[in-house]
């Protein structure tokens, strides 16, 4: 199939539209937004509000973190591995069955080693669940996921993490930092449990690839996370080529971009509406200011961000302090359809203060009075969302 020619501005506008970042989205509820995005990535880092809540706030200005927590409590979403740990609509539970089986096989030796602790956890959840993590007490320390040298993790915590990764238990409720667990078989609707048992592995793998493509909308098989499952580079390319041959995926020839990107054929008409309306580069500098969290859906593929936005981004939270260029939680600043800079925040919750440790605009972006005003307004909204009444450092 011949590649469809498109310029970078049109393609990034289309992508922002599909990512619900151009404004005017028609998703009236948080559940509708999660479904439209396919999933939202979880992260425990709490320099400011957590990633999953910042993602939704960036798209829904009136968003309240309690809304996502309520969806989890009501069983409308579940947490599992997609683009890393994510919040996923519960109706997609069957698609992840092959991943659960693979992880169960991988962690079974560790579960066996923890034998009596695992049995205690499962027995208590069967009889008493849902239970908070603090309900499981242990004085014994073992090597957990992040213990490099000394064993620092409670063996009950390790058991909970392994059982959760294996899809045997899940988080069914959150009260800020505390998680409540229950057995998967008790907390997922029976229709989805039965569908998971009956689903063909090949069918599930293919459906998961389709879900990945809908989440990314503009994708390339060079992404090691392609399809959200273990695939070789050759398998990723073959999965795309099969769909190109069937006519369900279309290759793109992006102006001034060497990498070949692809879109779903069903999106072509929508992409064409953006190619017909693109103005010049400076005219694109318009619209609201949005601060994107480091694990925002738009930023999942860093190469795509560089290719389409001309913006190089790295999350520096795991970079040694001396080697950081922008700060541990630097958030890209989206202005209309361009990424124009970075803002590195932290919140002092007790004092009710938002610290803006860095606010840097990219070279070539004209810092007009209007732009400064919009940034200040966005910072004030961001401070309020994070429970801060005072802003320091900007």
TIFI-919295 format. One line per 8 residues: number of its first residue (from 1); for each residue x, y, z of N, C-alpha, C. Coordinates in steps of 0.05 Angstrom, whole numbers. Atoms other than C-alpha are relative to their C-alpha. Layout:
BEGIN
NUM) X:Y:Z:X:Y:Z:X:Y:Z ~ ... .
***
This chain:
BEGIN
1) 17:-24:0:0:0:0:18:25:0 ~ -15:-25:1:25:69:-18:-4:17:25 ~ 1:-16:-24:42:113:41:-16:26:-5 ~ 15:-25:2:-4:172:54:18:23:9 ~ -18:-22:-7:35:238:52:-14:19:19 ~ 12:-18:-20:24:285:111:23:17:12 ~ -20:-17:-12:61:344:142:-1:-4:31 ~ -2:4:-29:83:344:215:-21:15:16 .
9) 19:-16:-15:36:399:238:-28:-13:-1 ~ 26:13:2:-26:364:211:-1:-26:16 ~ 0:26:-14:-5:297:240:0:4:30 ~ 0:-4:-29:10:325:309:-27:11:10 ~ 27:-9:-8:-57:362:310:-20:-23:1 ~ 17:24:-1:-92:298:292:5:-16:25 ~ -7:16:-24:-54:262:347:-10:13:25 ~ 10:-14:-24:-71:315:399:-30:-2:2 .
17) 30:3:1:-144:311:377:-8:-27:11 ~ 7:27:-9:-145:236:387:8:-5:29 ~ -8:2:-28:-109:244:453:-16:18:18 ~ 18:-17:-16:-163:292:476:14:24:12 ~ -15:-23:-10:-114:350:484:-3:25:-16 ~ 5:-25:15:-140:400:433:-24:15:11 ~ 23:-13:-11:-200:417:475:-25:-8:-16 ~ 26:6:13:-274:409:458:-6:-29:-2 .
25) 6:28:1:-274:335:473:-29:-5:10 ~ 28:5:-7:-343:303:480:-3:-21:21 ~ 2:19:-21:-326:255:536:-11:14:25 ~ 13:-15:-22:-374:276:591:7:-12:27 ~ -6:13:-26:-349:228:645:29:-9:0 ~ -28:10:-2:-282:204:671:2:-28:-12 ~ -1:26:12:-300:133:650:0:2:-30 ~ -1:-4:29:-314:157:579:28:8:-9 .
33) -27:-9:7:-246:191:579:20:-23:2 ~ -18:24:-2:-209:128:604:-5:-18:-24 ~ 6:17:23:-245:88:550:11:12:-26 ~ -10:-13:24:-227:140:497:31:-2:-3 ~ -30:2:-1:-153:137:518:9:-28:0 ~ -5:28:-2:-157:61:525:12:-8:27 ~ -10:4:-27:-118:65:591:15:25:8 ~ -15:-23:-12:-83:114:637:21:-12:18 .
41) -22:12:-15:-15:100:667:1:8:29 ~ -3:-5:-28:-7:94:742:29:5:8 ~ -27:-3:-11:53:118:781:-2:10:28 ~ 2:-8:-29:65:125:856:14:25:7 ~ -15:-24:-6:110:186:851:-20:22:6 ~ 19:-20:-9:76:242:889:13:27:5 ~ -13:-26:-2:120:303:878:-22:22:-1 ~ 25:-14:0:54:335:858:-22:-22:0 .
49) 20:21:2:-11:297:845:11:-22:-17 ~ -10:24:14:0:227:817:-7:1:-30 ~ 2:-1:29:8:215:743:-28:-4:-11 ~ 26:6:10:-60:183:731:-20:23:3 ~ 19:-23:-4:-96:243:760:8:24:-16 ~ -9:-22:17:-53:293:723:-7:-4:-29 ~ 8:6:27:-68:258:657:-29:8:-4 ~ 29:-6:3:-143:265:668:-5:30:5 .
57) 3:-29:-4:-137:336:695:8:16:-24 ~ -9:-14:24:-100:357:632:-21:0:-21 ~ 20:2:20:-160:336:592:-28:8:9 ~ 26:-6:-12:-217:351:640:4:20:22 ~ -7:-20:-20:-207:417:677:-15:-2:26 ~ 15:3:-25:-261:401:728:5:-26:14 ~ -5:27:-10:-232:333:744:8:1:30 ~ -6:3:-29:-228:310:817:11:-29:3 .
65) -11:27:-4:-182:250:836:-20:-20:12 ~ 20:18:-13:-240:221:876:-17:-14:-22 ~ 16:11:21:-275:208:810:12:-26:-11 ~ -13:25:9:-223:157:786:-1:-21:22 ~ 1:19:-22:-220:126:855:-27:-13:2 ~ 27:10:-1:-295:118:853:-5:-21:-22 ~ 2:20:22:-291:81:786:12:-26:8 ~ -14:24:-9:-242:32:817:-18:-14:21 .
73) 17:11:-21:-287:22:878:-25:-13:-12 ~ 25:10:13:-348:12:833:5:-23:-20 ~ -6:22:18:-312:-40:791:-2:7:-30 ~ 2:-8:28:-315:1:727:27:-1:-14 ~ -27:2:11:-240:-2:717:16:-20:17 ~ -18:16:-16:-184:-48:739:29:9:-6 ~ -28:-7:4:-108:-40:746:16:-24:-8 ~ -17:21:9:-60:-82:707:20:11:-20 .
81) -22:-9:18:-2:-80:658:-10:3:-29 ~ 4:-6:29:-14:-46:591:26:14:-8 ~ -25:-16:5:36:11:578:13:4:27 ~ -7:2:-28:65:-9:646:-26:-2:16 ~ 24:2:-17:16:-8:705:-20:22:-8 ~ 20:-19:10:-48:25:681:-27:-5:12 ~ 29:3:-5:-121:38:697:-13:-7:-27 ~ 11:11:25:-161:-1:644:-30:-4:4 .
89) 28:6:-2:-236:-6:630:-5:-30:6 ~ 3:27:-9:-262:-70:663:-8:-19:-23 ~ 8:17:22:-292:-96:598:23:-11:-16 ~ -24:10:13:-221:-106:572:14:-21:15 ~ -13:20:-17:-204:-155:627:8:-25:-15 ~ -8:25:14:-206:-217:581:24:3:-18 ~ -22:-3:19:-155:-188:533:27:-5:13 ~ -26:1:-14:-100:-190:586:5:-28:11 .
97) -4:26:-11:-108:-264:602:27:-13:-8 ~ -27:12:6:-45:-287:563:22:13:16 ~ -21:-13:-16:-4:-235:601:-1:-10:29 ~ 2:10:-28:-32:-258:668:12:-28:2 ~ -11:28:-1:-15:-331:651:30:0:-2 ~ -29:-1:2:55:-313:630:13:10:26 ~ -12:-10:-24:69:-272:692:-4:-20:23 ~ 4:21:-21:38:-326:737:22:-21:-1 .
105) -21:20:3:87:-376:708:27:11:9 ~ -26:-12:-8:145:-328:719:4:3:30 ~ -3:-7:-28:130:-311:791:-7:-24:18 ~ 8:23:-17:106:-380:814:23:-10:18 ~ -21:8:-19:175:-400:842:2:18:25 ~ -1:-18:-23:175:-338:886:-24:-4:18 ~ 24:5:-16:103:-351:908:4:-26:16 ~ -5:25:-14:123:-422:925:19:4:24 .
113) -19:-5:-21:181:-397:966:-12:14:24 ~ 13:-14:-21:135:-352:1005:-24:-16:12 ~ 22:19:-7:86:-411:1014:-20:8:21 ~ 19:-4:-21:54:-400:1082:-10:29:0 ~ 9:-28:1:52:-324:1074:-20:4:-21 ~ 19:-2:22:17:-329:1007:-26:-12:8 ~ 25:14:-9:-33:-378:1036:-16:17:20 ~ 13:-17:-20:-47:-332:1094:-14:24:-13 .
121) 12:-23:14:-59:-272:1048:-25:-9:-15 ~ 23:8:16:-106:-311:1002:-23:-9:18 ~ 21:9:-18:-144:-342:1060:-14:24:13 ~ 12:-24:-13:-155:-275:1094:-17:16:-20 ~ 16:-14:20:-178:-243:1029:-26:-15:-7 ~ 24:17:5:-226:-301:1017:-21:5:21 ~ 18:-2:-23:-256:-293:1086:-8:28:7 ~ 4:-27:-11:-249:-219:1101:1:22:-21 .
129) -5:-21:19:-233:-181:1037:-24:16:-7 ~ -26:-13:5:-227:-127:1015:15:9:25 ~ -17:-8:-23:-169:-111:1062:22:19:-9 ~ -22:-19:6:-119:-54:1064:27:-13:4 ~ -27:11:-2:-45:-67:1058:10:-1:28 ~ -9:0:-28:-35:-49:1131:-11:-24:16 ~ 12:22:-14:-78:-109:1150:19:-24:1 ~ -18:22:2:-20:-155:1132:27:8:12 .
137) -23:-8:-16:36:-150:1183:21:-22:0 ~ -22:19:-1:104:-183:1181:25:14:9 ~ -26:-11:-9:170:-171:1217:23:-9:-18 ~ -21:11:17:210:-211:1166:4:17:-25 ~ -6:-16:24:245:-172:1111:13:-18:-21 ~ -10:16:22:260:-202:1043:8:19:-22 ~ -8:-16:23:289:-177:977:-25:5:-17 ~ 23:-8:17:233:-139:942:9:10:-27 .
145) -5:-9:27:228:-108:874:23:21:-2 ~ -18:-23:2:271:-47:890:23:-2:20 ~ -22:3:-20:319:-75:943:25:-10:-15 ~ -25:7:15:389:-75:912:19:-17:16 ~ -19:15:-16:430:-101:969:-12:-13:25 ~ 12:11:-25:397:-108:1037:-30:-6:-4 ~ 29:5:1:328:-141:1044:-15:20:17 ~ 14:-21:-14:281:-85:1062:-31:-3:-1 .
153) 28:3:5:212:-109:1039:-13:-20:19 ~ 14:20:-16:162:-141:1086:-9:-23:-18 ~ 7:23:17:148:-212:1062:-30:1:-8 ~ 28:-3:7:73:-197:1064:-3:20:-23 ~ 2:-19:22:84:-137:1018:9:-12:-26 ~ -9:14:24:124:-179:970:-21:-19:-10 ~ 21:19:8:69:-232:970:-23:15:-14 ~ 21:-15:12:17:-179:955:7:9:-28 .
161) -9:-10:27:58:-150:897:1:-23:-20 ~ -2:23:18:71:-219:867:-28:-10:-8 ~ 28:9:6:-2:-240:872:-14:20:-17 ~ 13:-20:16:-24:-174:842:11:-1:-29 ~ -12:2:26:26:-180:784:-11:-24:-15 ~ 10:25:13:1:-251:771:-30:1:-6 ~ 29:-2:6:-71:-227:767:-17:-18:18 ~ 16:17:-19:-93:-269:827:-15:18:19 .
169) 14:-20:-16:-111:-209:870:2:27:-15 ~ -1:-26:13:-123:-137:851:-7:22:20 ~ 8:-24:-16:-130:-67:880:-29:6:-7 ~ 28:-5:4:-204:-55:889:-9:27:10 ~ 8:-26:-12:-203:11:926:26:14:8 ~ -22:-16:-9:-155:68:941:-10:22:18 ~ 4:-24:-16:-155:118:997:26:15:2 ~ -25:-15:5:-101:165:974:23:-20:-3 .
177) -23:17:4:-36:126:986:-5:-30:7 ~ 5:27:-9:-68:64:1016:-17:-16:-20 ~ 13:18:18:-90:5:972:-16:-21:15 ~ 16:22:-11:-145:-45:988:-1:-22:-21 ~ -3:23:18:-139:-115:959:-24:-19:3 ~ 19:22:-1:-187:-170:942:7:-20:-22 ~ -5:21:20:-186:-235:902:-12:9:-27 ~ 10:-7:27:-193:-224:827:-26:-15:-6 .
185) 24:16:7:-245:-280:822:-24:10:16 ~ 23:-10:-15:-288:-245:874:-8:28:-9 ~ 5:-29:5:-283:-174:847:-4:7:-30 ~ 4:-5:29:-286:-180:770:-27:-13:-7 ~ 25:12:7:-356:-191:741:3:-27:-14 ~ -1:28:10:-370:-264:724:2:-2:-30 ~ 0:2:29:-382:-250:651:28:4:-12 ~ -27:-5:9:-311:-223:643:20:-22:8 .
193) -16:23:-8:-280:-280:683:-4:-23:-19 ~ 6:22:18:-315:-330:639:12:5:-28 ~ -11:-7:26:-294:-293:576:30:-4:0 ~ -29:3:-2:-222:-293:600:8:-30:-2 ~ -5:29:1:-224:-369:611:-3:-11:-28 ~ 7:11:26:-253:-380:542:16:12:-23 ~ -13:-14:22:-212:-331:501:24:-16:-11 ~ -23:13:14:-164:-360:450:24:19:3 .
201) -23:-16:-5:-93:-337:463:8:17:-24 ~ -6:-16:24:-81:-315:391:-20:23:-3 ~ 21:-21:2:-147:-277:391:6:22:20 ~ -6:-20:-20:-128:-242:456:24:17:-7 ~ -25:-14:7:-58:-224:431:-6:20:-22 ~ 7:-18:22:-87:-194:367:-17:23:9 ~ 17:-21:-11:-140:-156:405:15:20:16 ~ -16:-18:-16:-88:-127:451:17:18:-18 .
209) -14:-16:20:-48:-103:391:-18:22:-10 ~ 19:-20:10:-110:-68:365:-6:21:22 ~ 4:-19:-21:-121:-36:433:24:19:2 ~ -24:-16:0:-49:-11:433:-2:21:-23 ~ 1:-18:22:-59:19:364:-21:22:4 ~ 21:-21:-6:-123:55:386:10:19:21 ~ -11:-17:-21:-86:82:447:21:20:-12 ~ -21:-16:12:-27:108:406:-9:17:-23 .
217) 11:-13:24:-64:126:342:20:6:-22 ~ -23:-3:18:2:145:309:22:-17:11 ~ -18:20:-12:49:87:319:21:-10:-20 ~ -20:12:17:110:51:293:10:-25:13 ~ -8:26:-11:135:-21:302:27:1:14 ~ -26:-2:-14:202:4:328:-4:3:30 ~ 6:-3:-28:168:15:395:3:-27:14 ~ -4:26:-14:192:-40:443:-25:-8:16 .
225) 24:6:-14:125:-35:479:-24:-7:-19 ~ 21:4:20:86:-47:415:-17:-24:8 ~ 19:21:-6:24:-88:429:-2:-7:29 ~ 0:5:-29:38:-87:504:4:-29:7 ~ -7:28:-5:66:-157:502:28:-6:-11 ~ -27:7:9:132:-192:490:0:-7:-29 ~ -2:5:28:147:-188:416:27:7:-10 ~ -26:-7:12:211:-189:376:-5:22:-21 .
233) 3:-21:20:225:-133:327:-13:-10:-26 ~ 12:12:25:208:-180:269:-30:-5:4 ~ 28:5:-5:142:-199:302:-16:26:0 ~ 14:-26:1:124:-126:311:-4:10:-28 ~ 3:-8:28:138:-110:239:-20:-17:-15 ~ 19:18:13:99:-171:216:-29:7:8 ~ 27:-7:-9:39:-151:258:-11:24:-15 ~ 9:-24:15:37:-83:224:-4:-7:-29 .
241) 2:6:29:49:-110:154:-25:-17:-6 ~ 25:16:4:-8:-161:161:-24:19:-2 ~ 23:-19:0:-55:-103:176:1:19:-24 ~ -2:-16:25:-28:-61:119:-10:-16:-24 ~ 9:17:22:-41:-119:72:-30:-3:0 ~ 29:2:-2:-112:-126:99:-14:27:-4 ~ 12:-26:4:-123:-52:91:-11:13:25 ~ 10:-12:-25:-137:-37:165:20:19:12 .
249) -20:-19:-9:-72:1:176:13:13:-25 ~ -11:-15:23:-42:55:131:27:12:8 ~ -26:-13:-5:32:76:127:-2:29:-6 ~ -1:-29:5:48:150:130:27:8:-10 ~ -24:-12:9:100:189:93:0:29:12 ~ 1:-26:-15:112:246:143:22:18:-10 ~ -19:-19:10:146:307:115:22:6:20 ~ -24:-6:-16:217:316:141:4:-19:24 .
257) -3:20:-21:212:253:185:9:-26:-14 ~ -10:25:12:253:191:168:-15:-25:8 ~ 14:23:-11:214:143:212:-27:-3:-14 ~ 26:5:11:153:110:181:-20:-5:22 ~ 21:3:-20:91:119:223:-25:-12:-14 ~ 24:12:10:24:85:215:-25:10:15 ~ 25:-6:-14:-49:100:231:-20:-22:-8 ~ 21:17:7:-112:59:231:-15:11:-24 .
265) 14:-9:24:-149:61:165:-25:16:6 ~ 25:-14:-7:-212:83:201:5:29:8 ~ -6:-28:-8:-176:147:222:8:18:-24 ~ -11:-16:22:-155:169:152:-17:24:-7 ~ 17:-23:7:-216:213:138:4:23:20 ~ -4:-20:-21:-205:248:204:27:14:-3 ~ -26:-12:5:-131:259:190:-1:19:-23 ~ 2:-18:24:-149:289:122:-12:27:7 .
273) 12:-25:-8:-191:342:156:21:19:12 ~ -22:-16:-11:-128:366:191:19:9:-22 ~ -18:-7:22:-86:366:127:-12:23:-16 ~ 13:-21:16:-137:412:95:-1:27:14 ~ 4:-25:-15:-137:464:151:25:11:13 ~ -25:-9:-14:-64:471:172:9:27:-10 ~ -12:-25:7:-37:541:174:30:-1:4 ~ -29:0:-3:34:564:183:7:-7:29 .
281) -10:9:-26:77:544:243:-7:20:22 ~ 5:-19:-21:68:609:281:-30:2:7 ~ 29:-1:-5:-8:607:274:-8:-22:19 ~ 7:22:-17:-7:542:313:3:7:30 ~ -4:-8:-28:15:579:376:-25:14:11 ~ 25:-11:-10:-54:587:405:-14:-21:17 ~ 15:19:-17:-101:556:455:9:1:28 ~ -5:0:-28:-97:537:527:28:-11:6 .
289) -25:11:-10:-34:521:567:-7:-25:16 ~ 4:25:-15:-31:449:592:27:-10:8 ~ -24:13:-10:23:418:636:-4:-30:-1 ~ 3:29:4:33:345:616:18:-15:20 ~ -17:16:-18:57:295:668:19:-18:-15 ~ -21:15:14:119:254:651:-9:-26:-13 ~ 10:25:11:78:191:637:-27:4:-14 ~ 24:-5:15:23:224:598:-1:-18:-25 .
297) 3:17:24:-5:182:540:14:12:-24 ~ -13:-13:23:22:233:490:30:-5:0 ~ -30:1:-3:93:224:517:10:-29:0 ~ -9:28:-2:95:147:517:23:-6:-19 ~ -20:6:20:136:145:454:17:25:-4 ~ -16:-25:0:192:196:463:9:7:-29 ~ -9:-5:28:216:187:390:-22:15:-15 ~ 22:-13:14:147:207:366:-2:30:8 .
305) 0:-28:-10:149:270:409:21:16:-14 ~ -22:-14:14:216:288:378:-7:4:-30 ~ 5:-2:28:194:273:307:-22:20:-7 ~ 23:-16:7:127:309:308:0:28:12 ~ 1:-26:-14:138:365:358:28:14:1 ~ -26:-12:-2:213:377:352:8:6:28 ~ -4:-4:-28:217:369:427:12:-25:12 ~ -14:23:-12:266:324:463:-7:-1:30 .
313) 9:2:-28:240:299:530:10:-25:13 ~ -8:22:-17:268:256:585:-9:5:28 ~ 8:-2:-28:239:243:653:25:-4:17 ~ -26:1:-14:297:258:700:-2:-9:29 ~ 3:7:-28:270:231:765:20:-21:9 ~ -20:21:-6:318:172:761:28:7:-9 ~ -27:-10:8:376:214:735:14:12:24 ~ -14:-12:-23:429:231:787:-3:31:-1 .
321) 5:-29:-2:418:302:812:20:17:-16 ~ -21:-16:13:484:328:784:-2:-1:-30 ~ 2:2:29:466:305:714:-27:10:-11 ~ 26:-10:10:395:334:711:3:27:-14 ~ 0:-25:15:383:389:661:-24:18:8 ~ 24:-15:-4:312:409:680:-14:-5:27 ~ 13:5:-26:290:376:745:-14:-27:0 ~ 10:27:-3:262:311:772:-28:-5:-10 .
329) 28:4:9:189:323:752:-7:21:-21 ~ 5:-20:21:196:371:693:-23:-9:-18 ~ 24:6:16:129:373:657:0:16:-26 ~ 2:-16:25:125:392:583:-24:19:0 ~ 21:-20:1:84:454:570:-12:-1:-28 ~ 14:1:26:32:445:514:-15:26:-3 ~ 14:-25:6:8:509:482:-12:-3:-28 ~ 13:6:26:-43:497:427:9:-27:-10 .
337) -9:26:11:-9:444:385:31:-2:0 ~ -29:1:-2:63:457:405:9:-4:29 ~ -13:2:-26:107:437:463:21:22:2 ~ -15:-25:1:139:502:483:19:3:23 ~ -18:-3:-22:177:489:547:-5:-21:22 ~ 2:19:-22:181:455:615:-5:15:26 ~ 6:-10:-27:155:467:685:5:-22:20 ~ -6:20:-20:185:430:744:-12:8:27 .
345) 14:-7:-25:138:432:805:5:-19:23 ~ 3:18:-24:134:404:875:-20:14:18 ~ 21:-12:-17:79:414:926:7:-7:29 ~ -2:3:-29:86:424:1001:-29:-1:10 ~ 28:3:-7:19:396:1022:-7:11:27 ~ 5:-11:-27:24:415:1095:-2:30:0 ~ -1:-29:1:41:487:1079:-19:11:-21 ~ 17:-10:21:-6:491:1019:14:17:-20 .
353) -16:-16:18:49:516:974:9:-17:-24 ~ -10:12:24:66:499:902:27:14:-6 ~ -27:-10:7:141:507:887:5:-4:-30 ~ -7:2:29:157:522:814:30:2:-1 ~ -29:0:-2:230:501:813:13:8:-26 ~ -10:-8:26:238:514:739:-23:6:-18 ~ 19:-5:22:198:546:683:16:10:-23 ~ -18:-6:22:236:546:618:-15:-2:-27 .
361) 13:0:26:210:565:549:21:-6:-21 ~ -18:9:21:242:534:487:10:24:-16 ~ -11:-20:18:288:576:443:-18:3:-25 ~ 16:-5:24:250:608:386:-29:5:6 ~ 28:-6:-7:184:615:424:-1:28:11 ~ 2:-28:-9:165:688:431:-16:2:26 ~ 14:-3:-26:148:704:503:-15:26:1 ~ 17:-24:1:92:753:491:-14:4:27 .
369) 15:-5:-24:52:785:546:-24:-19:2 ~ 23:18:0:-7:742:525:8:-28:9 ~ -10:27:-8:34:678:532:6:-1:30 ~ -7:-1:-28:60:699:600:-25:-1:17 ~ 25:-1:-15:-11:714:623:-13:-28:1 ~ 12:26:1:-36:646:600:15:-20:18 ~ -16:18:-17:22:610:635:-7:5:29 ~ 7:-7:-28:7:647:700:-27:-11:8 .
377) 27:10:-5:-67:629:695:1:-30:3 ~ -2:29:-1:-49:556:682:13:-9:26 ~ -14:7:-25:-1:555:741:-19:4:24 ~ 19:-4:-22:-55:583:787:-20:-23:1 ~ 19:23:1:-104:529:764:14:-25:10 ~ -15:24:-8:-50:476:773:5:0:30 ~ -5:-2:-29:-35:501:843:-26:-8:15 ~ 26:6:-14:-109:497:863:-6:-30:-2 .
385) 6:29:3:-115:426:834:17:-16:19 ~ -18:14:-18:-56:406:877:-3:8:29 ~ 6:-7:-28:-87:435:940:17:22:11 ~ -18:-22:-9:-40:495:943:-14:27:-4 ~ 11:-27:1:-62:566:958:21:21:-6 ~ -22:-19:5:6:597:947:20:-12:-19 ~ -19:9:20:57:593:891:27:13:5 ~ -27:-11:-6:132:602:902:19:-7:-23 .
393) -22:6:18:189:609:853:-5:7:-29 ~ 5:-8:28:156:636:790:-5:30:0 .
***
